[in-house]
């Protein structure tokens, strides 16, 4: 049996190679899809980095105030450590609890207590 090649075999081979190359370029380990995911991850990391830098700036300012501003340091000690000066009296008030408004039936009850019978 004799093997016969089509005269267009170089064209088929070239088309197959181009198709394979385009698949590898899009889906491969370092393909376009991977690059797209990496760009998304980079943008998320950049946003996180920006937030952390802003937080660091706030903390640096707070450290500078603690080192150089005695009034700020005193306020922090009073608020966070519950410190007081000698002779000061601290009043603490409980926070009001959120209670639902009384229903009309509850508000109709008498305000005075009834006396128990002495029998």
VEXROTOR-152563 format. One record per atom (N, C-alpha, C, O): residue in three letters; x, y, z; residue number from 1. Coordinates in Angstrom, 2 decimals, decimal comma. Layout:
N
res|east|north|up|n
ala|X|Y|Z|NUM;
...
***
This chain:
119
res|east|north|up|n
unk|0,82|-1,16|0,00|1;
unk|0,00|0,00|0,00|1;
unk|0,88|1,24|0,00|1;
unk|1,86|1,35|0,74|1;
unk|0,52|2,11|-0,80|2;
unk|1,31|3,32|-0,98|2;
unk|0,65|4,47|-0,22|2;
unk|-0,57|4,66|-0,30|2;
unk|1,46|5,24|0,52|3;
unk|0,98|6,38|1,30|3;
unk|0,96|7,59|0,40|3;
unk|1,97|7,92|-0,23|3;
unk|-0,20|8,26|0,33|4;
unk|-0,33|9,40|-0,56|4;
unk|-0,60|10,67|0,26|4;
unk|-1,53|10,69|1,06|4;
unk|0,20|11,70|0,07|5;
unk|0,03|13,00|0,73|5;
unk|-0,66|13,96|-0,22|5;
unk|-0,42|13,96|-1,43|5;
unk|-1,52|14,77|0,35|6;
unk|-2,21|15,77|-0,43|6;
unk|-1,23|16,88|-0,76|6;
unk|-0,30|17,14|0,00|6;
unk|-1,41|17,53|-1,88|7;
unk|-0,51|18,63|-2,21|7;
unk|-0,68|19,82|-1,26|7;
unk|0,15|20,73|-1,25|7;
unk|-1,73|19,82|-0,48|8;
unk|-1,97|20,93|0,46|8;
unk|-1,46|20,61|1,86|8;
unk|-1,79|21,35|2,79|8;
unk|-0,68|19,57|2,06|9;
unk|-0,23|19,18|3,40|9;
unk|0,56|20,28|4,09|9;
unk|0,43|20,40|5,31|9;
unk|1,37|21,09|3,42|10;
unk|2,07|22,19|4,15|10;
unk|1,07|23,21|4,70|10;
unk|1,29|23,79|5,77|10;
unk|-0,02|23,43|3,96|11;
unk|-1,04|24,36|4,41|11;
unk|-1,75|23,82|5,65|11;
unk|-1,99|24,58|6,59|11;
unk|-2,09|22,53|5,67|12;
unk|-2,73|21,91|6,84|12;
unk|-1,79|21,92|8,05|12;
unk|-2,21|22,18|9,18|12;
unk|-0,54|21,65|7,80|13;
unk|0,44|21,65|8,88|13;
unk|0,60|23,05|9,46|13;
unk|0,65|23,21|10,68|13;
unk|0,68|24,04|8,63|14;
unk|0,80|25,43|9,09|14;
unk|-0,45|25,86|9,87|14;
unk|-0,33|26,51|10,90|14;
unk|-1,63|25,50|9,38|15;
unk|-2,88|25,83|10,08|15;
unk|-2,94|25,16|11,45|15;
unk|-3,36|25,78|12,43|15;
unk|-2,54|23,91|11,52|16;
unk|-2,53|23,18|12,79|16;
unk|-1,56|23,80|13,77|16;
unk|-1,87|23,94|14,95|16;
unk|-0,38|24,18|13,30|17;
unk|0,61|24,82|14,17|17;
unk|0,12|26,17|14,69|17;
unk|0,32|26,49|15,85|17;
unk|-0,54|26,95|13,83|18;
unk|-1,09|28,23|14,26|18;
unk|-2,20|28,05|15,30|18;
unk|-2,26|28,80|16,27|18;
unk|-3,06|27,06|15,10|19;
unk|-4,13|26,77|16,06|19;
unk|-3,54|26,33|17,40|19;
unk|-3,99|26,79|18,45|19;
unk|-2,56|25,47|17,38|20;
unk|-1,91|25,01|18,61|20;
unk|-1,21|26,17|19,31|20;
unk|-1,29|26,29|20,53|20;
unk|-0,53|27,00|18,57|21;
unk|0,17|28,15|19,16|21;
unk|-0,82|29,13|19,78|21;
unk|-0,55|29,67|20,86|21;
unk|-1,94|29,38|19,13|22;
unk|-2,93|30,31|19,69|22;
unk|-3,57|29,73|20,95|22;
unk|-3,83|30,48|21,89|22;
unk|-3,82|28,43|21,01|23;
unk|-4,35|27,80|22,21|23;
unk|-3,37|27,92|23,38|23;
unk|-3,76|28,24|24,50|23;
unk|-2,11|27,65|23,11|24;
unk|-1,10|27,75|24,16|24;
unk|-0,96|29,20|24,64|24;
unk|-0,76|29,44|25,83|24;
unk|-1,06|30,15|23,72|25;
unk|-0,94|31,56|24,07|25;
unk|-2,10|32,02|24,96|25;
unk|-1,91|32,85|25,84|25;
unk|-3,28|31,49|24,73|26;
unk|-4,45|31,92|25,50|26;
unk|-4,58|31,14|26,81|26;
unk|-4,80|31,75|27,86|26;
unk|-4,45|29,82|26,77|27;
unk|-4,78|28,98|27,90|27;
unk|-3,54|28,49|28,66|27;
unk|-3,70|27,97|29,77|27;
unk|-2,37|28,62|28,14|28;
unk|-1,18|28,05|28,75|28;
unk|-0,86|28,61|30,13|28;
unk|-1,54|29,51|30,62|28;
unk|0,18|28,05|30,76|29;
unk|0,59|28,45|32,10|29;
unk|0,87|29,95|32,19|29;
unk|0,57|30,57|33,21|29;
unk|1,42|30,51|31,19|30;
unk|1,71|31,95|31,17|30;
unk|0,93|32,63|30,05|30;
unk|1,42|33,55|29,40|30;
unk|-0,28|32,16|29,85|31;
unk|-1,10|32,67|28,76|31;
unk|-1,86|33,93|29,13|31;
unk|-1,67|34,52|30,19|31;
unk|-2,73|34,32|28,22|32;
unk|-3,48|35,56|28,38|32;
unk|-4,44|35,48|29,57|32;
unk|-4,61|36,48|30,27|32;
unk|-5,06|34,34|29,81|33;
unk|-5,97|34,20|30,95|33;
unk|-5,23|34,34|32,28|33;
unk|-5,72|34,99|33,20|33;
unk|-4,05|33,74|32,36|34;
unk|-3,23|33,87|33,56|34;
unk|-2,81|35,31|33,78|34;
unk|-2,81|35,81|34,91|34;
unk|-2,44|35,99|32,71|35;
unk|-2,05|37,39|32,79|35;
unk|-3,22|38,25|33,27|35;
unk|-3,01|39,17|34,06|35;
unk|-4,41|37,96|32,81|36;
unk|-5,62|38,70|33,23|36;
unk|-5,87|38,52|34,72|36;
unk|-6,19|39,49|35,41|36;
unk|-5,74|37,28|35,22|37;
unk|-5,91|37,03|36,66|37;
unk|-4,84|37,76|37,48|37;
unk|-5,14|38,32|38,53|37;
unk|-3,62|37,74|37,00|38;
unk|-2,53|38,41|37,72|38;
unk|-2,75|39,92|37,79|38;
unk|-2,44|40,54|38,81|38;
unk|-3,27|40,51|36,74|39;
unk|-3,55|41,95|36,77|39;
unk|-4,64|42,29|37,78|39;
unk|-4,54|43,30|38,47|39;
unk|-5,67|41,45|37,87|40;
unk|-6,71|41,65|38,87|40;
unk|-6,16|41,53|40,28|40;
unk|-6,50|42,33|41,16|40;
unk|-5,31|40,55|40,50|41;
unk|-4,69|40,38|41,82|41;
unk|-3,79|41,56|42,15|41;
unk|-3,75|42,01|43,30|41;
unk|-3,06|42,06|41,16|42;
unk|-2,19|43,22|41,39|42;
unk|-2,99|44,44|41,79|42;
unk|-2,59|45,19|42,68|42;
unk|-4,14|44,65|41,14|43;
unk|-4,95|45,83|41,49|43;
unk|-5,50|45,70|42,91|43;
unk|-5,56|46,69|43,63|43;
unk|-5,91|44,48|43,32|44;
unk|-6,37|44,29|44,70|44;
unk|-5,24|44,53|45,70|44;
unk|-5,45|45,15|46,74|44;
unk|-4,06|44,06|45,38|45;
unk|-2,91|44,26|46,28|45;
unk|-2,53|45,73|46,33|45;
unk|-2,16|46,23|47,39|45;
unk|-2,62|46,44|45,21|46;
unk|-2,33|47,88|45,21|46;
unk|-3,31|48,64|46,10|46;
unk|-2,91|49,56|46,82|46;
unk|-4,59|48,27|46,04|47;
unk|-5,59|48,93|46,89|47;
unk|-5,31|48,64|48,36|47;
unk|-5,41|49,54|49,20|47;
unk|-4,96|47,40|48,68|48;
unk|-4,65|47,03|50,06|48;
unk|-3,40|47,79|50,52|48;
unk|-3,34|48,25|51,66|48;
unk|-2,41|47,91|49,66|49;
unk|-1,19|48,64|49,99|49;
unk|-1,50|50,11|50,27|49;
unk|-0,95|50,69|51,21|49;
unk|-2,37|50,71|49,48|50;
unk|-2,74|52,10|49,68|50;
unk|-3,42|52,28|51,04|50;
unk|-3,10|53,21|51,78|50;
unk|-4,38|51,37|51,37|51;
unk|-5,06|51,47|52,67|51;
unk|-4,07|51,31|53,82|51;
unk|-4,17|52,02|54,82|51;
unk|-3,12|50,40|53,68|52;
unk|-2,14|50,19|54,75|52;
unk|-1,21|51,40|54,89|52;
unk|-0,82|51,75|56,00|52;
unk|-0,85|52,03|53,79|53;
unk|-0,01|53,23|53,87|53;
unk|-0,75|54,36|54,56|53;
unk|-0,16|55,09|55,36|53;
unk|-2,04|54,52|54,26|54;
unk|-2,83|55,54|54,94|54;
unk|-2,91|55,26|56,44|54;
unk|-2,79|56,17|57,26|54;
unk|-3,11|53,99|56,80|55;
unk|-3,17|53,60|58,21|55;
unk|-1,83|53,86|58,88|55;
unk|-1,79|54,32|60,02|55;
unk|-0,72|53,57|58,19|56;
unk|0,60|53,85|58,74|56;
unk|0,81|55,34|58,98|56;
unk|1,39|55,73|59,99|56;
unk|0,33|56,17|58,05|57;
unk|0,45|57,62|58,23|57;
unk|-0,31|58,09|59,47|57;
unk|0,18|58,92|60,23|57;
unk|-1,51|57,54|59,65|58;
unk|-2,30|57,91|60,83|58;
unk|-1,57|57,47|62,10|58;
unk|-1,51|58,22|63,08|58;
unk|-1,02|56,26|62,09|59;
unk|-0,30|55,77|63,27|59;
unk|0,97|56,59|63,54|59;
unk|1,31|56,85|64,69|59;
unk|1,68|57,00|62,49|60;
unk|2,88|57,84|62,67|60;
unk|2,50|59,17|63,30|60;
unk|3,19|59,67|64,19|60;
unk|1,39|59,76|62,84|61;
unk|0,93|61,02|63,43|61;
unk|0,56|60,84|64,89|61;
unk|0,86|61,70|65,72|61;
unk|-0,08|59,73|65,21|62;
unk|-0,45|59,47|66,59|62;
unk|0,79|59,29|67,47|62;
unk|0,82|59,77|68,60|62;
unk|1,79|58,59|66,96|63;
unk|3,04|58,40|67,70|63;
unk|3,71|59,75|67,96|63;
unk|4,20|60,01|69,06|63;
unk|3,74|60,59|66,93|64;
unk|4,36|61,91|67,09|64;
unk|3,61|62,73|68,13|64;
unk|4,23|63,43|68,93|64;
unk|2,28|62,65|68,14|65;
unk|1,51|63,39|69,15|65;
unk|1,75|62,84|70,54|65;
unk|1,84|63,61|71,50|65;
unk|1,87|61,52|70,67|66;
unk|2,14|60,94|71,99|66;
unk|3,51|61,39|72,50|66;
unk|3,67|61,65|73,69|66;
unk|4,48|61,48|71,60|67;
unk|5,83|61,88|72,00|67;
unk|5,93|63,36|72,36|67;
unk|6,68|63,72|73,26|67;
unk|5,17|64,21|71,68|68;
unk|5,39|65,65|71,81|68;
unk|4,22|66,42|72,42|68;
unk|4,42|67,56|72,85|68;
unk|3,03|65,87|72,48|69;
unk|1,86|66,60|72,96|69;
unk|1,39|66,00|74,29|69;
unk|0,76|64,95|74,31|69;
unk|1,72|66,68|75,40|70;
unk|1,38|66,16|76,72|70;
unk|-0,13|66,13|76,97|70;
unk|-0,62|65,24|77,66|70;
unk|-0,86|67,09|76,41|71;
unk|-2,31|67,10|76,60|71;
unk|-2,96|65,88|75,92|71;
unk|-3,88|65,27|76,46|71;
unk|-2,47|65,55|74,74|72;
unk|-2,97|64,38|74,03|72;
unk|-2,64|63,10|74,81|72;
unk|-3,48|62,20|74,92|72;
unk|-1,43|63,04|75,34|73;
unk|-1,02|61,87|76,12|73;
unk|-1,89|61,73|77,37|73;
unk|-2,29|60,62|77,72|73;
unk|-2,18|62,84|78,04|74;
unk|-3,03|62,80|79,22|74;
unk|-4,44|62,33|78,86|74;
unk|-5,04|61,53|79,58|74;
unk|-4,96|62,83|77,76|75;
unk|-6,30|62,42|77,32|75;
unk|-6,35|60,92|77,03|75;
unk|-7,31|60,24|77,40|75;
unk|-5,31|60,40|76,35|76;
unk|-5,26|58,97|76,08|76;
unk|-5,23|58,16|77,37|76;
unk|-5,92|57,15|77,49|76;
unk|-4,42|58,61|78,33|77;
unk|-4,32|57,89|79,59|77;
unk|-5,65|57,90|80,31|77;
unk|-6,04|56,89|80,90|77;
unk|-6,35|59,00|80,27|78;
unk|-7,65|59,09|80,94|78;
unk|-8,69|58,21|80,24|78;
unk|-9,44|57,50|80,91|78;
unk|-8,73|58,24|78,92|79;
unk|-9,77|57,52|78,19|79;
unk|-9,49|56,02|78,10|79;
unk|-10,37|55,20|78,36|79;
unk|-8,29|55,66|77,73|80;
unk|-8,00|54,26|77,45|80;
unk|-7,57|53,48|78,69|80;
unk|-7,84|52,29|78,79|80;
unk|-6,89|54,14|79,62|81;
unk|-6,39|53,44|80,80|81;
unk|-7,20|53,75|82,06|81;
unk|-6,89|53,24|83,14|81;
unk|-8,24|54,58|81,90|82;
unk|-9,10|54,96|83,02|82;
unk|-8,29|55,54|84,20|82;
unk|-8,55|55,22|85,36|82;
unk|-7,35|56,37|83,88|83;
unk|-6,52|56,98|84,93|83;
unk|-7,16|58,32|85,35|83;
unk|-7,80|59,00|84,56|83;
unk|-6,95|58,66|86,64|84;
unk|-7,46|59,93|87,17|84;
unk|-6,36|60,59|87,97|84;
unk|-5,40|59,95|88,39|84;
unk|-6,51|61,88|88,16|85;
unk|-5,57|62,62|89,00|85;
unk|-5,94|62,40|90,46|85;
unk|-7,09|62,10|90,77|85;
unk|-4,99|62,56|91,35|86;
unk|-5,30|62,42|92,78|86;
unk|-6,35|63,46|93,19|86;
unk|-6,24|64,63|92,85|86;
unk|-7,36|63,00|93,91|87;
unk|-8,41|63,89|94,38|87;
unk|-9,57|64,04|93,42|87;
unk|-10,57|64,65|93,79|87;
unk|-9,50|63,51|92,22|88;
unk|-10,60|63,60|91,27|88;
unk|-11,63|62,53|91,56|88;
unk|-11,30|61,45|92,06|88;
unk|-12,86|62,81|91,26|89;
unk|-13,94|61,85|91,40|89;
unk|-14,48|61,56|90,00|89;
unk|-14,76|62,48|89,23|89;
unk|-14,61|60,30|89,69|90;
unk|-15,08|59,89|88,37|90;
unk|-16,51|59,42|88,50|90;
unk|-16,82|58,55|89,32|90;
unk|-17,37|59,99|87,70|91;
unk|-18,78|59,58|87,65|91;
unk|-18,97|58,74|86,39|91;
unk|-18,57|59,14|85,30|91;
unk|-19,57|57,59|86,56|92;
unk|-19,85|56,72|85,42|92;
unk|-21,36|56,59|85,28|92;
unk|-22,06|56,33|86,26|92;
unk|-21,83|56,76|84,10|93;
unk|-23,25|56,64|83,81|93;
unk|-23,46|55,45|82,90|93;
unk|-22,74|55,27|81,92|93;
unk|-24,45|54,66|83,23|94;
unk|-24,74|53,51|82,37|94;
unk|-25,42|54,01|81,10|94;
unk|-26,14|55,01|81,11|94;
unk|-25,19|53,30|80,05|95;
unk|-25,81|53,67|78,78|95;
unk|-27,28|53,28|78,82|95;
unk|-27,61|52,20|79,31|95;
unk|-28,15|54,13|78,34|96;
unk|-29,58|53,78|78,36|96;
unk|-29,84|52,60|77,43|96;
unk|-29,36|52,56|76,30|96;
unk|-30,60|51,66|77,94|97;
unk|-30,95|50,50|77,12|97;
unk|-32,09|50,87|76,20|97;
unk|-32,99|51,61|76,59|97;
unk|-32,03|50,37|75,03|98;
unk|-33,12|50,65|74,08|98;
unk|-34,28|49,72|74,41|98;
unk|-34,16|48,50|74,29|98;
unk|-35,39|50,31|74,84|99;
unk|-36,57|49,55|75,19|99;
unk|-37,68|49,95|74,24|99;
unk|-37,79|51,11|73,86|99;
unk|-38,51|48,98|73,87|100;
unk|-39,62|49,34|72,97|100;
unk|-40,63|50,21|73,71|100;
unk|-40,73|50,13|74,94|100;
unk|-41,35|51,02|72,99|101;
unk|-42,37|51,90|73,58|101;
unk|-43,47|51,03|74,18|101;
unk|-43,81|49,99|73,62|101;
unk|-44,02|51,44|75,32|102;
unk|-45,07|50,63|75,95|102;
unk|-46,32|50,59|75,09|102;
unk|-46,68|51,56|74,42|102;
unk|-46,97|49,46|75,13|103;
unk|-48,22|49,31|74,37|103;
unk|-49,33|50,06|75,09|103;
unk|-49,17|50,37|76,27|103;
unk|-50,44|50,36|74,43|104;
unk|-51,54|51,09|75,08|104;
unk|-52,08|50,35|76,30|104;
unk|-52,52|50,99|77,25|104;
unk|-52,06|49,01|76,31|105;
unk|-52,56|48,25|77,44|105;
unk|-51,66|48,45|78,66|105;
unk|-52,15|48,53|79,79|105;
unk|-50,34|48,54|78,43|106;
unk|-49,40|48,72|79,54|106;
unk|-49,52|50,12|80,12|106;
unk|-49,38|50,30|81,33|106;
unk|-49,78|51,10|79,29|107;
unk|-49,86|52,47|79,79|107;
unk|-51,17|52,72|80,52|107;
unk|-51,29|53,72|81,23|107;
unk|-52,16|51,84|80,36|108;
unk|-53,45|52,01|81,03|108;
unk|-53,41|51,49|82,47|108;
unk|-54,35|51,76|83,22|108;
unk|-52,38|50,77|82,86|109;
unk|-52,29|50,25|84,22|109;
unk|-52,08|51,39|85,20|109;
unk|-51,49|52,41|84,83|109;
unk|-52,54|51,24|86,42|110;
unk|-52,35|52,30|87,42|110;
unk|-50,88|52,42|87,80|110;
unk|-50,14|51,44|87,75|110;
unk|-50,48|53,61|88,16|111;
unk|-49,10|53,88|88,48|111;
unk|-48,76|53,51|89,93|111;
unk|-47,59|53,32|90,23|111;
unk|-49,74|53,41|90,82|112;
unk|-49,47|53,06|92,22|112;
unk|-49,69|51,59|92,43|112;
unk|-50,48|50,94|91,74|112;
unk|-48,98|51,06|93,41|113;
unk|-49,13|49,65|93,73|113;
unk|-50,32|49,46|94,65|113;
unk|-50,60|50,32|95,49|113;
unk|-51,01|48,36|94,49|114;
unk|-52,13|48,08|95,38|114;
unk|-51,58|47,48|96,67|114;
unk|-50,61|46,73|96,65|114;
unk|-52,22|47,80|97,78|115;
unk|-51,77|47,30|99,07|115;
unk|-52,26|45,88|99,26|115;
unk|-53,41|45,58|98,91|115;
unk|-51,42|45,00|99,80|116;
unk|-51,85|43,64|100,03|116;
unk|-52,87|43,61|101,18|116;
unk|-52,80|44,41|102,12|116;
unk|-53,79|42,70|101,09|117;
unk|-54,81|42,59|102,14|117;
unk|-54,18|41,98|103,38|117;
unk|-53,36|41,07|103,28|117;
unk|-54,56|42,48|104,56|118;
unk|-53,95|42,06|105,79|118;
unk|-54,70|40,93|106,48|118;
unk|-54,70|40,91|107,71|118;
unk|-55,31|40,03|105,82|119;
unk|-56,09|38,97|106,44|119;
unk|-55,29|37,78|106,75|119;
unk|-55,81|36,80|107,28|119;
***
